[in-house]
Amino acid sequence: MITREFRNILIIGRSGNGKSALANTLANRDDEFKQIFKEGSGSVSETRESQSEIFEWNGIFYRLVDTIGLGDTKLSNEEVLYSIAKTIGMMKEGISHLLFIIDSKFNEDERKNFRLLKEVMFESRISNYTTIVRTRFEKFRNRKDCDLDKKNLLSECKDIADIIWACNGLIHVDNPSLDISSDDDIDGDEKQLRILVRKKDKIKSREKLLNHLKNNYIGNYKLSSWDKMYLRINNYLETCDERKYEEEEAITIELAAIIYKEVPSFIKTQQASPEKSWWCQIL
């Protein structure tokens, strides 16, 4: 029996900035860009827990994982940690590529995420496996426009510049929605033409990003206790017919202890939330 080796892609980003749209573009089921990962609108995140999809491109198998949105205040710290645990349970091999998604509206929330992630990324060394993906960039085909945008980003602030230089590249893409049913003033032919144009943008964006990932693959990232946690989580998921909160709490406590030991800055970012008391009880 031949065992497939997967390269795992983990997508993170602020809620509602197009990360699920990018995930659907990468997965591209049936060459129709069907919505596998539920896409939200505006600043609303539809990703309530990590979701995964497997696809093949140029002979390489990828497992794509779309995570909960950064800054999703509707989730407790326990839920965030359990989502991280389930993500580890999907990725036996570790993280091959981490895609940090930003969109054209580089606001204070985005800057805050950069500041929070900067120390975590450097401390964990995961920046070596990270590509920053600039979504909703309509001029993504024009190298001069992409270079100018990168120059502007580097001048935003030192935290942003430090992360861009440390990461494994900055890629500009556009993943426009194929749902244009709200445009009632166009006829059927014009609608099909618009869909065709948007599909071409998706195809080009997909090729651009996947070529970058293929050419910049350096192996897999793992915490030192990754394999142990993977077995622990999968044993629970395979033997549990219904959610057992006591077991889930035990898993999150174990994971919190591992992260606190290896990447303590991550715990600091979570302690900034209103529910810091739970962390104080277990650490």
N, C-alpha and C positions, 0 to 999 in steps of 0.2 A: 504493500500500500504506500503510495507516494504522499508525503505530507507537504502541503503548501507552506511556504514561508511568506509571511505578509510583512509589508512595510506599513506601519501604522501612522496615520495622520490624525493629530488632535487639533481641533479648531477651538480657539477661545476668542472672546471679544465682548465688548459692551452689548447689553441687550438692545436688539433692534437695529444693529448696524450692518446687517446683511450677511452674517455668518452662515445662517441656514440656507440662504439663497446661493451662497458660494458652495456649500456642501452639495446641494442639488445639481449645480453645474458640474462639479467634479464627478459625482456618481453617474450622472447622465444616463439613466436607465432607458433602454430601447431607443437611444438617440433622439428622444423627445423631451429630455429635461423634465421628466415628470417629477412632481413634488413628493419626494420621499420624506424629507425633513420639513416639518410644518413651518412655513414662513409667516412672520408677523409683519406689521406695518409700523412706521414711525419709530417710537422708542420702546415698543412693546415686544417682549421676548416670548416666543411660543415654545421655547425649549425648556421644559420643566424638569427633565432629567436627561442624562446622556443617552444619545441614540447612535447606532452604528450601521454601516452599510459597506459591503464588499464590492469592489469593482476591479477590472483588469485593464491595464493600459500598456501597450507596447511590450507585452510579455511579463509585466510586473503586476503582482496582485497587491492591492491596497485595501486596508481596512480603515474606513473613515469614521471618526467619532466626533459628533457635534455635541458640545457641552452646554451646560446652563450658562446664561449670560452673566458676565461680570457685573457686579453691582445690583444683582437681582435681590432687592431687600425683602421680597416676599418669602425667601427661603431662610430657614434658621441655620446656624452654624452646623448643627447635626446633619441637616439635609445636604449642606454643601459638602461636608466630609464624606457622607455616604455616597454622594454622586461621584466624588473622586475615587472612592473604593470601587464602585461599579466600573468606572473607567479603567482602572488597573485590571479588573477582572475580564475586560474585553481585549486586553493587550498583553498577551503572554510574552511577546518578544521585546516589549518596551516601546518607547515613543521614537519613531523614525524621524518624524517631522512635526513640529508644533507651528501652527499658523496663527499668528496674532492679528486679528482683523481690526482695521480702522476704516472709517468712511470719510467722505468729503467734508463732513461737519466736525472738524477737529476742535471740539469744545472743551470746557473745563473738566467735564467728566472724563474725557479721553486723557487729558493731561494728568488727572488724578490717578487713573489706571496705570499710566506709565510710571508715575512716581511710586505707586505701591508695588508694581512688578519689578522695578529696576533692581532693588536689593535682592528680591527673591530670585530673579533670573541669574544674577551674577553669583550669588551664594550657591545656587544649585548647579551652575554651569549649563543650564538647559538653553541658554542663549545661543550656544553653538549649534543647536538643532532647530532654532527658531527662524522662521521667515515672516516678516511683516507684510501683510497683504492689504493694499489700499483698494478698497472696493468703490463702486459707483464712480469710477474715474473714466468719463466718456472718451477722453483722448488717450486711452491706454495704449493705442497702437503707435503713437507718436513718441519716439524716444526723447526728443527735445523737451516735450511737455512733461514727460515722466521725470527727466533729469531736473527740470526747473522745480517741479513739485517736491522732489527729494531735497533740493537745496533749501526750499522754503521750510520744510519740516525740520531740517537740521538747525535752522536759525530760530525755531520756536522757543526752545529752552534747552538747557544742558541735559536734563533727564531724558528728553526725547532723543537728542543727538547721541548720548552715550549708548542708549539701547539700539538705535539704528546701526551704529558702527559695530556694536558687539554681535548683532544677529547675523544670520546666514542669508542676508539679502533683503531687499525691499522690492516687491512686485506690484505693479498697477494693473487692475483688471476692471471689467464692468460686467455685471450679471443682471441685465434688465429683466423685469417680469414679463412673462409671455401672456399674462392675463390682462387684456385690454378691453374686456367686455363693457367697462364703464364708459368707453368712448362711443356714445350713441350716435354721434354725428358723422360717422364714417360708414362706408358701405362694406360689403363682404370682401371685395377685391383689395381695398386699401388695408383692411384689417389683416388679411393674409400676408400682404406685403410687409407690414410692420412686424408681424411675427417672424417672418423670414429674416429680416434685418437684425432683429434682436437675437435670433438663434445664431446667426453668424458671429455676433459679438460674443455670445457665450462660448461658441466653439473656439474662437481665437483666444479668449481668456483662459479656457481650460488647457489648451495646448501650451500657452505661455507659462502657466504655473506648473503644470506637470513636467515640462521640459526642465524647468528650474529645479524641481525636486529631484528628478532623475540625475541631473548633473551635479547636484550638491548633497548627495547622500553620503553620510559619514559614519553610519552605523546606528545603533539604538541607545537611547537614554533610559537609564533605570536608577531608581533609588537603590541603595545597597540591600534593602530588605524586600525588593520588588517581587522576587520569585516566591518568597514565603507568603507575602500578602496575596499574590495571585492564587496560590493553592488554597489559602484560607477562604478567600472570597468565593472562589468557584465551588469549593466543597459546600459552602452554605447555600449558594444559589441552586446547585443541582439537587440537593437533598431537601430543600424547603419548598413545600407546596403552597404555603402562604407566609406572609411577612411575619417574622418573629422579632419584635422590637428589642427584646433583651439581647438577642444575638447581633442585631444590627448595631446596637449601642456598644457592644463589646468590640465589634469590628472598627467602629469609628474611634473608640478610645485607643485601640492599638495603633491605628493609622495616625492619629494625632500625636502619639508618643514618638513614632518614627519620624514624622515630619518635624516635630519640635527638636529632635536630636540632629537631623541632617539639614533642615532648612528652617531655622527658627524664625526668620523674617516672615515666613508665610503665616505663622501664628499671630505675629504682630498685626498683620493686615486684617485678620479676622477679629482680633480683639478690639479693633476700632469700631466695630458694629455695636448696636445697643445690647446684644445678647452675650456680652463678655463673661457673665457670671458662670456660664456652663464651662468655658475654657478654664476659668480659675479653679473649678472643682476637680478637673482631671489632670491638670499640669502642675 
